[in-house]
Amino acid sequence: MASIPRWRRSRSLSWSLTITTPHSPSAREPGSICLLRLSALGDVTHVLPLVHTLQSAWPGVRLAWVIGRGERRLLDGLPGVDFIEYDKKSGLAGMRAVGRDLRHWLGDAPRFDALLQMQLAARANLLSAFIPARRRIGYDRRRAKELHGLFVNERIPDRPGPHVLDVLGSFCEPLGLRREAVRWDMPVPMDAFEWAAAQWPADGRPTLMVSPCSSHALRNWRADRYAALADHAAGLGWRVVLCGGRSELERSTADAIVAAMRHPVLDLVGRDTLKQLPALLARADLLVSPDSGPMHIANAMGTRVLGLHAATDPARSGPYSDRRYCVDRYDDAARRFLGKSAAALRWGTKVEYPGVMDLIGVDDAIAAFERYRADHPTPSTLEQT
């Protein structure tokens, strides 16, 4: 086996802690649990700590996870979990196929001991009806929507205001467990780390990675503003790397950033796979991104994130481990577009309106970048001081 890259080893404790999670002595060990969370990349990343909590408490539990196609590619190889893929385009026929696959997976057992129904969309609620389960655990009444309550017979605790990772983590509580620590351990193969290591030399220069696009276009910042932030970093000796998928939007945004920059940039947009993405993000010192899957994957890999938040609330959906370097204009957006303070909005409200991300100025992002630099001085920074 190839040796683990030095940059990976140095960060291993930040994203791979093994901690025993205490649980109630009265918690009865289930034989099988089905998790239903189809999408998106960031949210399935947030389910990983729950999976590790279940496996730590009950090493013998059988876990099946009904998941979307892209999300399965990201998490494929997760130990102790069997994935049942659902294609959203397949409609009711696909739902029936999932039901058949799960009954086959159960073998002689008539149903799962518990279903954790962790997605609120109407499609996911209907899909859950095809999953045979004795206990059907869903969201609390305050968060439930899309007729969610018709498809569950138990609910998670209602606690105001937590991050979405904490909400997903609480799905183990009706089973008698309590998630006391967060552990991701994303399944990233060694060849993905080797590919990432080959993209630029390990020369000691700090790296700012820019993942400019969310799947929700109204969360995206302007290309010229990314370029201005990237030029600021490059002028201080940082390497700038662009990453992203193969969509037309991501390609055109990257092209616009490159065209607007004065300094050189390494453009890797469209060149990685979903399995290589976590390893690539792990090589960055700092990632700048709107609320997106790469933001949460980077956080899970131990990389700090300069999150750009106006359309979404960073307290709910920002990088879980460290939000010190986020730009937060969510309250400004709520007041301007909805006429309410952020505190008055329902949990999960998104302020996705044209122009909302223009509330974030280049100076806001540079100030966040400089907060990171102050906390993580490099040799060049120390020379300047």
Short mmCIF file of the C-alpha atoms (twelve columns), coordinates in Angstrom:
data_MODEL
# 
_entry.id   MODEL 
# 
loop_
_atom_site.group_PDB 
_atom_site.id 
_atom_site.type_symbol 
_atom_site.label_atom_id 
_atom_site.label_alt_id 
_atom_site.label_comp_id 
_atom_site.label_asym_id 
_atom_site.label_seq_id 
_atom_site.Cartn_x 
_atom_site.Cartn_y 
_atom_site.Cartn_z 
_atom_site.pdbx_PDB_model_num 
ATOM 1   C CA . MET A 1   0.000   0.000   0.000   1 
ATOM 2   C CA . ALA A 2   1.222   3.507   -0.800  1 
ATOM 3   C CA . SER A 3   2.278   5.635   2.149   1 
ATOM 4   C CA . ILE A 4   -0.161  8.252   3.465   1 
ATOM 5   C CA . PRO A 5   0.801   11.740  2.224   1 
ATOM 6   C CA . ARG A 6   2.416   13.875  4.921   1 
ATOM 7   C CA . TRP A 7   -0.195  16.641  4.552   1 
ATOM 8   C CA . ARG A 8   -2.931  14.099  5.196   1 
ATOM 9   C CA . ARG A 9   -1.212  12.636  8.263   1 
ATOM 10  C CA . SER A 10  -0.719  16.075  9.800   1 
ATOM 11  C CA . ARG A 11  -4.440  16.720  9.734   1 
ATOM 12  C CA . SER A 12  -5.720  13.299  10.663  1 
ATOM 13  C CA . LEU A 13  -6.699  14.198  14.213  1 
ATOM 14  C CA . SER A 14  -8.878  17.089  13.055  1 
ATOM 15  C CA . TRP A 15  -11.233 14.904  11.061  1 
ATOM 16  C CA . SER A 16  -10.681 11.319  12.142  1 
ATOM 17  C CA . LEU A 17  -11.042 11.255  15.915  1 
ATOM 18  C CA . THR A 18  -12.292 7.948   17.270  1 
ATOM 19  C CA . ILE A 19  -14.464 8.650   20.301  1 
ATOM 20  C CA . THR A 20  -16.763 6.236   22.089  1 
ATOM 21  C CA . THR A 21  -20.260 7.638   22.218  1 
ATOM 22  C CA . PRO A 22  -22.112 6.938   25.451  1 
ATOM 23  C CA . HIS A 23  -25.639 5.616   25.218  1 
ATOM 24  C CA . SER A 24  -28.470 4.760   27.504  1 
ATOM 25  C CA . PRO A 25  -28.056 1.396   29.251  1 
ATOM 26  C CA . SER A 26  -31.726 0.807   28.533  1 
ATOM 27  C CA . ALA A 27  -31.313 1.292   24.783  1 
ATOM 28  C CA . ARG A 28  -32.339 -1.929  23.086  1 
ATOM 29  C CA . GLU A 29  -30.009 -2.924  20.263  1 
ATOM 30  C CA . PRO A 30  -31.878 -3.057  16.954  1 
ATOM 31  C CA . GLY A 31  -31.078 -5.657  14.348  1 
ATOM 32  C CA . SER A 32  -31.524 -3.363  11.361  1 
ATOM 33  C CA . ILE A 33  -31.975 0.349   10.654  1 
ATOM 34  C CA . CYS A 34  -32.832 2.068   7.394   1 
ATOM 35  C CA . LEU A 35  -31.640 5.640   6.813   1 
ATOM 36  C CA . LEU A 36  -33.434 7.741   4.216   1 
ATOM 37  C CA . ARG A 37  -31.475 10.799  3.098   1 
ATOM 38  C CA . LEU A 38  -31.284 11.194  -0.666  1 
ATOM 39  C CA . SER A 39  -29.463 14.492  -1.068  1 
ATOM 40  C CA . ALA A 40  -27.570 16.760  -1.165  1 
ATOM 41  C CA . LEU A 41  -23.799 16.277  -0.947  1 
ATOM 42  C CA . GLY A 42  -23.462 18.504  2.101   1 
ATOM 43  C CA . ASP A 43  -26.371 16.941  3.930   1 
ATOM 44  C CA . VAL A 44  -25.275 13.347  3.395   1 
ATOM 45  C CA . THR A 45  -21.877 14.423  4.728   1 
ATOM 46  C CA . HIS A 46  -23.724 15.620  7.838   1 
ATOM 47  C CA . VAL A 47  -25.255 12.154  8.268   1 
ATOM 48  C CA . LEU A 48  -21.832 10.493  8.657   1 
ATOM 49  C CA . PRO A 49  -21.457 11.335  12.387  1 
ATOM 50  C CA . LEU A 50  -24.869 9.740   13.007  1 
ATOM 51  C CA . VAL A 51  -23.774 6.564   11.209  1 
ATOM 52  C CA . HIS A 52  -20.638 6.364   13.362  1 
ATOM 53  C CA . THR A 53  -22.699 6.928   16.515  1 
ATOM 54  C CA . LEU A 54  -24.965 4.002   15.614  1 
ATOM 55  C CA . GLN A 55  -22.035 1.746   14.748  1 
ATOM 56  C CA . SER A 56  -20.087 2.689   17.867  1 
ATOM 57  C CA . ALA A 57  -23.024 1.856   20.126  1 
ATOM 58  C CA . TRP A 58  -24.134 -1.242  18.209  1 
ATOM 59  C CA . PRO A 59  -21.276 -2.760  16.181  1 
ATOM 60  C CA . GLY A 60  -23.537 -5.545  14.904  1 
ATOM 61  C CA . VAL A 61  -26.380 -3.382  13.610  1 
ATOM 62  C CA . ARG A 62  -27.239 -3.770  9.914   1 
ATOM 63  C CA . LEU A 63  -27.546 -0.416  8.167   1 
ATOM 64  C CA . ALA A 64  -29.198 0.261   4.818   1 
ATOM 65  C CA . TRP A 65  -29.152 3.806   3.417   1 
ATOM 66  C CA . VAL A 66  -31.559 4.946   0.700   1 
ATOM 67  C CA . ILE A 67  -29.587 7.636   -1.123  1 
ATOM 68  C CA . GLY A 68  -29.275 9.587   -4.379  1 
ATOM 69  C CA . ARG A 69  -26.949 8.622   -7.203  1 
ATOM 70  C CA . GLY A 70  -24.300 11.348  -6.838  1 
ATOM 71  C CA . GLU A 71  -24.358 11.118  -3.071  1 
ATOM 72  C CA . ARG A 72  -23.731 7.380   -3.272  1 
ATOM 73  C CA . ARG A 73  -20.667 7.983   -5.459  1 
ATOM 74  C CA . LEU A 74  -19.292 10.311  -2.791  1 
ATOM 75  C CA . LEU A 75  -19.831 7.869   0.099   1 
ATOM 76  C CA . ASP A 76  -19.386 4.529   -1.644  1 
ATOM 77  C CA . GLY A 77  -17.192 2.242   0.427   1 
ATOM 78  C CA . LEU A 78  -18.467 3.468   3.791   1 
ATOM 79  C CA . PRO A 79  -17.850 0.462   6.074   1 
ATOM 80  C CA . GLY A 80  -20.867 -1.382  7.434   1 
ATOM 81  C CA . VAL A 81  -23.440 0.431   5.258   1 
ATOM 82  C CA . ASP A 82  -25.325 -0.947  2.242   1 
ATOM 83  C CA . PHE A 83  -26.575 1.719   -0.136  1 
ATOM 84  C CA . ILE A 84  -29.897 1.456   -1.975  1 
ATOM 85  C CA . GLU A 85  -29.877 4.005   -4.779  1 
ATOM 86  C CA . TYR A 86  -32.992 5.960   -5.748  1 
ATOM 87  C CA . ASP A 87  -33.123 7.939   -8.985  1 
ATOM 88  C CA . LYS A 88  -35.404 10.937  -8.500  1 
ATOM 89  C CA . LYS A 89  -36.421 10.768  -12.164 1 
ATOM 90  C CA . SER A 90  -37.791 7.249   -11.770 1 
ATOM 91  C CA . GLY A 91  -40.955 8.324   -9.931  1 
ATOM 92  C CA . LEU A 92  -43.285 5.728   -8.429  1 
ATOM 93  C CA . ALA A 93  -41.694 2.893   -10.385 1 
ATOM 94  C CA . GLY A 94  -38.374 3.698   -8.776  1 
ATOM 95  C CA . MET A 95  -39.989 3.827   -5.355  1 
ATOM 96  C CA . ARG A 96  -41.468 0.356   -5.857  1 
ATOM 97  C CA . ALA A 97  -38.033 -0.881  -6.954  1 
ATOM 98  C CA . VAL A 98  -36.491 0.525   -3.764  1 
ATOM 99  C CA . GLY A 99  -39.135 -1.288  -1.736  1 
ATOM 100 C CA . ARG A 100 -38.355 -4.571  -3.508  1 
ATOM 101 C CA . ASP A 101 -34.606 -4.096  -3.019  1 
ATOM 102 C CA . LEU A 102 -35.086 -3.418  0.694   1 
ATOM 103 C CA . ARG A 103 -37.313 -6.466  1.206   1 
ATOM 104 C CA . HIS A 104 -34.674 -8.574  -0.506  1 
ATOM 105 C CA . TRP A 105 -31.996 -6.964  1.687   1 
ATOM 106 C CA . LEU A 106 -34.008 -7.801  4.829   1 
ATOM 107 C CA . GLY A 107 -34.186 -11.470 3.899   1 
ATOM 108 C CA . ASP A 108 -36.387 -13.373 6.348   1 
ATOM 109 C CA . ALA A 109 -37.064 -10.293 8.504   1 
ATOM 110 C CA . PRO A 110 -40.428 -8.715  7.690   1 
ATOM 111 C CA . ARG A 111 -39.307 -5.135  8.293   1 
ATOM 112 C CA . PHE A 112 -36.635 -2.842  9.715   1 
ATOM 113 C CA . ASP A 113 -36.525 -2.226  13.437  1 
ATOM 114 C CA . ALA A 114 -36.381 1.503   12.653  1 
ATOM 115 C CA . LEU A 115 -36.518 3.910   9.728   1 
ATOM 116 C CA . LEU A 116 -34.797 7.271   10.166  1 
ATOM 117 C CA . GLN A 117 -36.709 9.530   7.753   1 
ATOM 118 C CA . MET A 118 -34.276 12.432  7.469   1 
ATOM 119 C CA . GLN A 119 -35.609 14.241  4.393   1 
ATOM 120 C CA . LEU A 120 -38.648 16.498  4.384   1 
ATOM 121 C CA . ALA A 121 -39.357 16.802  0.655   1 
ATOM 122 C CA . ALA A 122 -42.703 15.418  -0.560  1 
ATOM 123 C CA . ARG A 123 -40.920 12.907  -2.828  1 
ATOM 124 C CA . ALA A 124 -38.889 11.537  0.083   1 
ATOM 125 C CA . ASN A 125 -41.960 11.346  2.317   1 
ATOM 126 C CA . LEU A 126 -43.796 9.307   -0.318  1 
ATOM 127 C CA . LEU A 127 -40.741 7.107   -0.882  1 
ATOM 128 C CA . SER A 128 -40.641 6.333   2.840   1 
ATOM 129 C CA . ALA A 129 -44.059 4.663   2.541   1 
ATOM 130 C CA . PHE A 130 -42.408 1.879   0.496   1 
ATOM 131 C CA . ILE A 131 -39.948 1.106   3.314   1 
ATOM 132 C CA . PRO A 132 -41.235 -1.527  5.780   1 
ATOM 133 C CA . ALA A 133 -40.345 -0.441  9.305   1 
ATOM 134 C CA . ARG A 134 -41.797 -0.865  12.787  1 
ATOM 135 C CA . ARG A 135 -40.573 2.488   14.095  1 
ATOM 136 C CA . ARG A 136 -40.673 5.439   11.712  1 
ATOM 137 C CA . ILE A 137 -38.720 8.329   13.186  1 
ATOM 138 C CA . GLY A 138 -39.091 11.777  11.655  1 
ATOM 139 C CA . TYR A 139 -38.683 15.471  12.349  1 
ATOM 140 C CA . ASP A 140 -40.326 17.391  15.172  1 
ATOM 141 C CA . ARG A 141 -43.572 19.194  14.371  1 
ATOM 142 C CA . ARG A 142 -41.955 22.630  14.128  1 
ATOM 143 C CA . ARG A 143 -39.638 21.535  11.328  1 
ATOM 144 C CA . ALA A 144 -41.968 19.073  9.596   1 
ATOM 145 C CA . LYS A 145 -43.524 20.020  6.249   1 
ATOM 146 C CA . GLU A 146 -44.791 18.429  3.026   1 
ATOM 147 C CA . LEU A 147 -47.164 16.129  5.006   1 
ATOM 148 C CA . HIS A 148 -44.160 14.624  6.788   1 
ATOM 149 C CA . GLY A 149 -46.210 13.777  9.876   1 
ATOM 150 C CA . LEU A 150 -48.368 11.312  7.905   1 
ATOM 151 C CA . PHE A 151 -45.361 9.090   7.228   1 
ATOM 152 C CA . VAL A 152 -43.770 8.858   10.713  1 
ATOM 153 C CA . ASN A 153 -44.902 7.556   14.093  1 
ATOM 154 C CA . GLU A 154 -42.117 9.028   16.268  1 
ATOM 155 C CA . ARG A 155 -40.302 12.364  16.256  1 
ATOM 156 C CA . ILE A 156 -36.900 13.745  17.209  1 
ATOM 157 C CA . PRO A 157 -36.696 16.297  20.050  1 
ATOM 158 C CA . ASP A 158 -37.656 19.881  19.213  1 
ATOM 159 C CA . ARG A 159 -34.686 22.096  20.052  1 
ATOM 160 C CA . PRO A 160 -34.545 25.648  18.745  1 
ATOM 161 C CA . GLY A 161 -31.892 26.806  16.344  1 
ATOM 162 C CA . PRO A 162 -29.228 24.093  16.013  1 
ATOM 163 C CA . HIS A 163 -27.060 23.381  13.020  1 
ATOM 164 C CA . VAL A 164 -28.491 20.870  10.556  1 
ATOM 165 C CA . LEU A 165 -25.763 18.383  11.579  1 
ATOM 166 C CA . ASP A 166 -27.030 18.487  15.167  1 
ATOM 167 C CA . VAL A 167 -30.603 17.982  13.985  1 
ATOM 168 C CA . LEU A 168 -29.608 14.941  11.930  1 
ATOM 169 C CA . GLY A 169 -27.514 13.685  14.837  1 
ATOM 170 C CA . SER A 170 -30.566 13.756  17.097  1 
ATOM 171 C CA . PHE A 171 -32.273 11.027  15.042  1 
ATOM 172 C CA . CYS A 172 -30.555 8.483   17.286  1 
ATOM 173 C CA . GLU A 173 -32.194 9.870   20.450  1 
ATOM 174 C CA . PRO A 174 -35.564 8.094   20.109  1 
ATOM 175 C CA . LEU A 175 -33.471 4.887   19.922  1 
ATOM 176 C CA . GLY A 176 -31.944 5.659   23.325  1 
ATOM 177 C CA . LEU A 177 -28.600 7.043   22.113  1 
ATOM 178 C CA . ARG A 178 -27.012 10.466  22.322  1 
ATOM 179 C CA . ARG A 179 -24.379 11.717  19.917  1 
ATOM 180 C CA . GLU A 180 -21.739 13.301  22.121  1 
ATOM 181 C CA . ALA A 181 -18.961 13.750  19.536  1 
ATOM 182 C CA . VAL A 182 -18.644 14.342  15.822  1 
ATOM 183 C CA . ARG A 183 -16.676 11.918  13.678  1 
ATOM 184 C CA . TRP A 184 -16.762 11.948  9.865   1 
ATOM 185 C CA . ASP A 185 -14.198 9.429   8.544   1 
ATOM 186 C CA . MET A 186 -15.223 9.948   4.932   1 
ATOM 187 C CA . PRO A 187 -14.388 6.924   2.755   1 
ATOM 188 C CA . VAL A 188 -11.624 8.393   0.571   1 
ATOM 189 C CA . PRO A 189 -9.423  5.880   -1.292  1 
ATOM 190 C CA . MET A 190 -5.640  6.196   -1.289  1 
ATOM 191 C CA . ASP A 191 -5.491  6.743   -5.050  1 
ATOM 192 C CA . ALA A 192 -7.639  9.855   -4.595  1 
ATOM 193 C CA . PHE A 193 -5.071  11.293  -2.165  1 
ATOM 194 C CA . GLU A 194 -2.313  10.401  -4.614  1 
ATOM 195 C CA . TRP A 195 -4.136  12.214  -7.438  1 
ATOM 196 C CA . ALA A 196 -4.633  15.296  -5.264  1 
ATOM 197 C CA . ALA A 197 -0.980  15.287  -4.212  1 
ATOM 198 C CA . ALA A 198 0.071   15.353  -7.881  1 
ATOM 199 C CA . GLN A 199 -1.852  18.533  -8.737  1 
ATOM 200 C CA . TRP A 200 0.680   20.988  -7.269  1 
ATOM 201 C CA . PRO A 201 3.988   20.677  -5.436  1 
ATOM 202 C CA . ALA A 202 4.217   20.526  -1.649  1 
ATOM 203 C CA . ASP A 203 6.405   23.637  -1.557  1 
ATOM 204 C CA . GLY A 204 5.142   25.218  1.660   1 
ATOM 205 C CA . ARG A 205 3.017   27.895  -0.014  1 
ATOM 206 C CA . PRO A 206 -0.426  28.282  1.574   1 
ATOM 207 C CA . THR A 207 -3.298  27.424  -0.752  1 
ATOM 208 C CA . LEU A 208 -6.601  29.231  -1.156  1 
ATOM 209 C CA . MET A 209 -9.078  27.019  -2.965  1 
ATOM 210 C CA . VAL A 210 -12.114 28.609  -4.603  1 
ATOM 211 C CA . SER A 211 -15.244 26.516  -5.150  1 
ATOM 212 C CA . PRO A 212 -17.443 29.248  -6.585  1 
ATOM 213 C CA . CYS A 213 -20.751 27.535  -7.318  1 
ATOM 214 C CA . SER A 214 -23.588 26.058  -5.313  1 
ATOM 215 C CA . SER A 215 -26.250 23.940  -7.001  1 
ATOM 216 C CA . HIS A 216 -28.586 26.802  -6.014  1 
ATOM 217 C CA . ALA A 217 -27.565 29.593  -8.391  1 
ATOM 218 C CA . LEU A 218 -28.968 32.380  -6.202  1 
ATOM 219 C CA . ARG A 219 -26.416 31.509  -3.492  1 
ATOM 220 C CA . ASN A 220 -23.498 32.235  -5.830  1 
ATOM 221 C CA . TRP A 221 -21.222 35.268  -5.576  1 
ATOM 222 C CA . ARG A 222 -20.094 37.336  -8.554  1 
ATOM 223 C CA . ALA A 223 -17.046 36.131  -10.497 1 
ATOM 224 C CA . ASP A 224 -15.286 39.517  -10.350 1 
ATOM 225 C CA . ARG A 225 -15.562 39.482  -6.543  1 
ATOM 226 C CA . TYR A 226 -14.030 36.018  -6.315  1 
ATOM 227 C CA . ALA A 227 -11.248 37.297  -8.574  1 
ATOM 228 C CA . ALA A 228 -10.600 40.305  -6.343  1 
ATOM 229 C CA . LEU A 229 -10.356 38.111  -3.234  1 
ATOM 230 C CA . ALA A 230 -8.131  35.612  -5.043  1 
ATOM 231 C CA . ASP A 231 -5.829  38.383  -6.288  1 
ATOM 232 C CA . HIS A 232 -5.552  39.699  -2.726  1 
ATOM 233 C CA . ALA A 233 -4.428  36.247  -1.550  1 
ATOM 234 C CA . ALA A 234 -2.095  35.705  -4.515  1 
ATOM 235 C CA . GLY A 235 -0.473  39.082  -3.877  1 
ATOM 236 C CA . LEU A 236 0.459   37.805  -0.415  1 
ATOM 237 C CA . GLY A 237 2.156   34.712  -1.824  1 
ATOM 238 C CA . TRP A 238 -0.773  32.287  -1.679  1 
ATOM 239 C CA . ARG A 239 -1.428  29.713  -4.365  1 
ATOM 240 C CA . VAL A 240 -4.972  30.011  -5.765  1 
ATOM 241 C CA . VAL A 241 -6.763  26.883  -7.017  1 
ATOM 242 C CA . LEU A 242 -10.200 26.729  -8.623  1 
ATOM 243 C CA . CYS A 243 -12.314 23.604  -8.227  1 
ATOM 244 C CA . GLY A 244 -15.797 22.606  -9.292  1 
ATOM 245 C CA . GLY A 245 -17.875 20.209  -11.318 1 
ATOM 246 C CA . ARG A 246 -18.546 19.788  -15.016 1 
ATOM 247 C CA . SER A 247 -21.700 21.870  -15.395 1 
ATOM 248 C CA . GLU A 248 -21.889 24.741  -17.854 1 
ATOM 249 C CA . LEU A 249 -22.426 27.198  -14.979 1 
ATOM 250 C CA . GLU A 250 -19.296 26.047  -13.142 1 
ATOM 251 C CA . ARG A 251 -17.193 26.187  -16.308 1 
ATOM 252 C CA . SER A 252 -18.392 29.670  -17.296 1 
ATOM 253 C CA . THR A 253 -17.953 30.989  -13.739 1 
ATOM 254 C CA . ALA A 254 -14.405 29.647  -13.559 1 
ATOM 255 C CA . ASP A 255 -13.581 31.168  -16.950 1 
ATOM 256 C CA . ALA A 256 -14.872 34.545  -15.754 1 
ATOM 257 C CA . ILE A 257 -12.782 34.363  -12.566 1 
ATOM 258 C CA . VAL A 258 -9.621  33.479  -14.501 1 
ATOM 259 C CA . ALA A 259 -10.247 36.304  -16.989 1 
ATOM 260 C CA . ALA A 260 -10.723 38.865  -14.207 1 
ATOM 261 C CA . MET A 261 -7.614  37.892  -12.205 1 
ATOM 262 C CA . ARG A 262 -4.242  39.621  -12.454 1 
ATOM 263 C CA . HIS A 263 -2.318  36.720  -10.921 1 
ATOM 264 C CA . PRO A 264 -1.945  33.121  -12.136 1 
ATOM 265 C CA . VAL A 265 -4.451  30.536  -10.938 1 
ATOM 266 C CA . LEU A 266 -4.526  26.730  -11.097 1 
ATOM 267 C CA . ASP A 267 -7.824  25.802  -12.757 1 
ATOM 268 C CA . LEU A 268 -8.977  22.283  -11.802 1 
ATOM 269 C CA . VAL A 269 -12.682 22.821  -12.501 1 
ATOM 270 C CA . GLY A 270 -14.186 19.685  -14.022 1 
ATOM 271 C CA . ARG A 271 -11.014 17.625  -13.611 1 
ATOM 272 C CA . ASP A 272 -11.750 15.691  -10.399 1 
ATOM 273 C CA . THR A 273 -14.235 12.958  -9.558  1 
ATOM 274 C CA . LEU A 274 -16.512 12.900  -6.531  1 
ATOM 275 C CA . LYS A 275 -14.120 10.439  -4.891  1 
ATOM 276 C CA . GLN A 276 -11.160 12.746  -5.568  1 
ATOM 277 C CA . LEU A 277 -12.953 15.913  -4.380  1 
ATOM 278 C CA . PRO A 278 -12.515 15.293  -0.613  1 
ATOM 279 C CA . ALA A 279 -8.800  14.616  -1.079  1 
ATOM 280 C CA . LEU A 280 -8.438  17.756  -3.197  1 
ATOM 281 C CA . LEU A 281 -10.236 19.888  -0.604  1 
ATOM 282 C CA . ALA A 282 -8.041  18.416  2.132   1 
ATOM 283 C CA . ARG A 283 -4.960  19.887  0.429   1 
ATOM 284 C CA . ALA A 284 -6.261  23.460  0.771   1 
ATOM 285 C CA . ASP A 285 -5.431  25.649  3.752   1 
ATOM 286 C CA . LEU A 286 -8.623  27.645  3.259   1 
ATOM 287 C CA . LEU A 287 -11.637 27.119  0.991   1 
ATOM 288 C CA . VAL A 288 -13.865 29.996  -0.115  1 
ATOM 289 C CA . SER A 289 -17.349 28.895  -1.141  1 
ATOM 290 C CA . PRO A 290 -21.023 29.754  -0.871  1 
ATOM 291 C CA . ASP A 291 -23.285 27.340  1.026   1 
ATOM 292 C CA . SER A 292 -22.528 24.204  -0.998  1 
ATOM 293 C CA . GLY A 293 -21.533 20.566  -0.864  1 
ATOM 294 C CA . PRO A 294 -17.793 21.328  -1.160  1 
ATOM 295 C CA . MET A 295 -18.065 23.626  1.880   1 
ATOM 296 C CA . HIS A 296 -19.253 20.761  4.066   1 
ATOM 297 C CA . ILE A 297 -16.965 18.143  2.546   1 
ATOM 298 C CA . ALA A 298 -13.972 20.442  3.160   1 
ATOM 299 C CA . ASN A 299 -15.069 20.915  6.760   1 
ATOM 300 C CA . ALA A 300 -15.323 17.139  7.191   1 
ATOM 301 C CA . MET A 301 -11.773 16.784  5.841   1 
ATOM 302 C CA . GLY A 302 -10.350 19.282  8.341   1 
ATOM 303 C CA . THR A 303 -9.997  22.285  6.007   1 
ATOM 304 C CA . ARG A 304 -11.118 25.710  7.240   1 
ATOM 305 C CA . VAL A 305 -13.813 27.453  5.209   1 
ATOM 306 C CA . LEU A 306 -14.444 31.077  4.315   1 
ATOM 307 C CA . GLY A 307 -18.179 30.673  3.819   1 
ATOM 308 C CA . LEU A 308 -20.218 33.300  1.962   1 
ATOM 309 C CA . HIS A 309 -23.641 33.517  3.581   1 
ATOM 310 C CA . ALA A 310 -26.481 35.844  2.715   1 
ATOM 311 C CA . ALA A 311 -29.084 33.513  1.216   1 
ATOM 312 C CA . THR A 312 -28.667 30.963  4.026   1 
ATOM 313 C CA . ASP A 313 -28.019 31.067  7.755   1 
ATOM 314 C CA . PRO A 314 -24.446 30.047  8.701   1 
ATOM 315 C CA . ALA A 315 -25.635 29.050  12.184  1 
ATOM 316 C CA . ARG A 316 -27.804 26.395  10.525  1 
ATOM 317 C CA . SER A 317 -25.848 25.449  7.416   1 
ATOM 318 C CA . GLY A 318 -22.365 26.929  7.652   1 
ATOM 319 C CA . PRO A 319 -19.181 24.879  8.101   1 
ATOM 320 C CA . TYR A 320 -19.903 22.959  11.296  1 
ATOM 321 C CA . SER A 321 -16.495 22.869  12.953  1 
ATOM 322 C CA . ASP A 322 -15.431 26.501  12.629  1 
ATOM 323 C CA . ARG A 323 -17.435 29.495  11.407  1 
ATOM 324 C CA . ARG A 324 -14.946 32.169  12.455  1 
ATOM 325 C CA . TYR A 325 -14.004 32.847  8.838   1 
ATOM 326 C CA . CYS A 326 -17.510 33.080  7.403   1 
ATOM 327 C CA . VAL A 327 -19.114 36.232  6.072   1 
ATOM 328 C CA . ASP A 328 -22.611 36.503  7.557   1 
ATOM 329 C CA . ARG A 329 -25.118 38.809  5.836   1 
ATOM 330 C CA . TYR A 330 -28.121 36.586  6.510   1 
ATOM 331 C CA . ASP A 331 -29.798 39.028  8.885   1 
ATOM 332 C CA . ASP A 332 -29.278 41.876  6.409   1 
ATOM 333 C CA . ALA A 333 -30.836 39.716  3.691   1 
ATOM 334 C CA . ALA A 334 -33.820 38.773  5.867   1 
ATOM 335 C CA . ARG A 335 -34.545 42.402  6.694   1 
ATOM 336 C CA . ARG A 336 -34.150 43.626  3.111   1 
ATOM 337 C CA . PHE A 337 -36.012 40.882  1.250   1 
ATOM 338 C CA . LEU A 338 -38.460 39.525  3.856   1 
ATOM 339 C CA . GLY A 339 -38.942 42.497  6.166   1 
ATOM 340 C CA . LYS A 340 -38.008 40.451  9.252   1 
ATOM 341 C CA . SER A 341 -34.946 39.869  11.354  1 
ATOM 342 C CA . ALA A 342 -33.173 36.536  10.980  1 
ATOM 343 C CA . ALA A 343 -34.280 35.632  14.511  1 
ATOM 344 C CA . ALA A 344 -37.924 35.963  13.446  1 
ATOM 345 C CA . LEU A 345 -37.639 33.516  10.550  1 
ATOM 346 C CA . ARG A 346 -38.607 29.865  10.675  1 
ATOM 347 C CA . TRP A 347 -35.706 27.425  10.963  1 
ATOM 348 C CA . GLY A 348 -34.372 26.621  7.523   1 
ATOM 349 C CA . THR A 349 -35.739 29.712  5.769   1 
ATOM 350 C CA . LYS A 350 -33.665 30.593  2.717   1 
ATOM 351 C CA . VAL A 351 -33.468 34.126  1.363   1 
ATOM 352 C CA . GLU A 352 -32.812 33.101  -2.217  1 
ATOM 353 C CA . TYR A 353 -33.650 36.260  -4.179  1 
ATOM 354 C CA . PRO A 354 -31.854 37.825  -7.142  1 
ATOM 355 C CA . GLY A 355 -29.110 40.105  -5.858  1 
ATOM 356 C CA . VAL A 356 -29.043 38.754  -2.313  1 
ATOM 357 C CA . MET A 357 -25.375 37.753  -2.547  1 
ATOM 358 C CA . ASP A 358 -24.465 41.285  -3.590  1 
ATOM 359 C CA . LEU A 359 -24.886 42.147  0.091   1 
ATOM 360 C CA . ILE A 360 -21.458 40.524  0.547   1 
ATOM 361 C CA . GLY A 361 -18.721 42.921  -0.508  1 
ATOM 362 C CA . VAL A 362 -15.147 42.149  -1.474  1 
ATOM 363 C CA . ASP A 363 -14.025 43.942  1.695   1 
ATOM 364 C CA . ASP A 364 -16.142 41.529  3.775   1 
ATOM 365 C CA . ALA A 365 -14.409 38.519  2.239   1 
ATOM 366 C CA . ILE A 366 -10.935 40.049  2.514   1 
ATOM 367 C CA . ALA A 367 -11.590 40.802  6.189   1 
ATOM 368 C CA . ALA A 368 -12.549 37.132  6.736   1 
ATOM 369 C CA . PHE A 369 -9.434  36.014  4.864   1 
ATOM 370 C CA . GLU A 370 -7.283  38.258  7.042   1 
ATOM 371 C CA . ARG A 371 -8.887  36.797  10.170  1 
ATOM 372 C CA . TYR A 372 -7.714  33.403  8.988   1 
ATOM 373 C CA . ARG A 373 -4.202  34.706  8.263   1 
ATOM 374 C CA . ALA A 374 -3.986  36.267  11.716  1 
ATOM 375 C CA . ASP A 375 -4.877  32.944  13.309  1 
ATOM 376 C CA . HIS A 376 -2.617  30.877  11.029  1 
ATOM 377 C CA . PRO A 377 0.592   32.819  10.367  1 
ATOM 378 C CA . THR A 378 2.899   31.477  7.666   1 
ATOM 379 C CA . PRO A 379 6.635   32.201  7.408   1 
ATOM 380 C CA . SER A 380 5.921   34.989  4.903   1 
ATOM 381 C CA . THR A 381 3.346   36.479  7.266   1 
ATOM 382 C CA . LEU A 382 5.852   36.456  10.135  1 
ATOM 383 C CA . GLU A 383 8.451   38.164  7.920   1 
ATOM 384 C CA . GLN A 384 5.964   40.923  7.098   1 
ATOM 385 C CA . THR A 385 5.283   41.540  10.791  1 
# 
